[in-house]
Amino acid sequence: MKIKSIIRGAGGFVPGEPVSNTDLIARGVDTDDNWIRERTGIMTRHIAPPEMMTSDMAIAASEIALKNAGVAAADIDLIILATTTPDNTFPATAMKVQTALGCTPGIPAFDIQAVCSGFIYGLATANSYLQTGLAKRALIIGAETMSRVVDWTDRSTCVLFGDGAGAVVLEAAPEAEASGRGIISSHLHADGRYGPKLYTDGGVAMNQRAGLLQMDGREVYRHAVTNLAEVVDEAILQNNFKYSDLDWLVPHQANIRILESTAKKLDMPMDKVIVNIDRYGNTSAASVPLALAEGMNSGKIKEGELCLLEAMGAGFTWGAVLLRL
């Protein structure tokens, strides 16, 4: 019996009040509102207060996703949390989520690290668990406190990032009962040669500190445009779809120009692209699930519509998931 993995519900959470570009200037960041808007599309972002951890945001987003899915925490039998900013080096932040939600003790719960592509990697991993019968209902989360790893004196990078979390409930269903819904395919890639283009200058084994984000913006942009175009082709064409079959693009929110480039490649109007970079900035692994939750919970994305989720992050890692909601 063939199994399909269906998204039953999604939830998103961002902390506190929006922090505008002018707010950053008032805080001492040497930048310019027009420069940020024109080059990135970002107008505001959310920054977690000092007492708020990645797990707190992950828990909040998960509670909304569970409620929207109509699923009890006790019915979840797998938790995957994508993050590059965990609460602790160990244990996994997913375990804090497991305990806080009241999930059954003993179920697998672990973190996954692919930076901005983390949620795509997590969703693909959960799909494998469900299709092989190792789990029936999975909670997949992307959560980040990127404000803790940016250098607030580096105006070229600190203005780009924000904090937040998104989560989905994925449920296994027999293909005969899925009515065409569910994950169609996943496509994951990595190329470690480009690690020095986007990284933090710290690590447990390196210098016992988290480090601060370092980025070659031009190179990251160039590879993002190329890699995302290729993975879009891979997902759409290998499944014998046409670009015109796609109802929604749910992309990683890194730069409005990259989003526009991908939409142009698909010959897709921007009103069919879920965009929230203007309000949230780049929330790394939280970016795609936050966008998906907004699209689903606002009623924009409807059941049965064909959606492409895609992202590229440090490493470089990149990937896509094609699904029918």
Buried (B, 14 or more C-beta within 10 A) or exposed (E): EEBBBBBBBBBBBBBEEBBBBBBBBEEEBEBBBEEBBEBBBBBBBBBBEEEBBBBBBBBBBBBBBBEBBEBEBEBBBBBBBBBBBBBEEEEBBBBBBBEBBEBEEEBBBBBBBBBBBBBBBBBBBBBEBBBEEBBBBBBBBBBBBBBBBBBBEBBEBBBBBBBBBBBBBBBBBEEEEBEEBBBBBBBBBBEEEBEEBBBBBBEEEEEEEBBBBBBBBEBBBEBBBEBBBBBBBBBBEEEEBEBEEBBBBBBBBBBBBBBBBBBEBBEBEEEBBBBBBBBBBBBBBBBBBBBBBBBBBEEBBEEEBBBBBBBBBBBBBBBBBBBBB
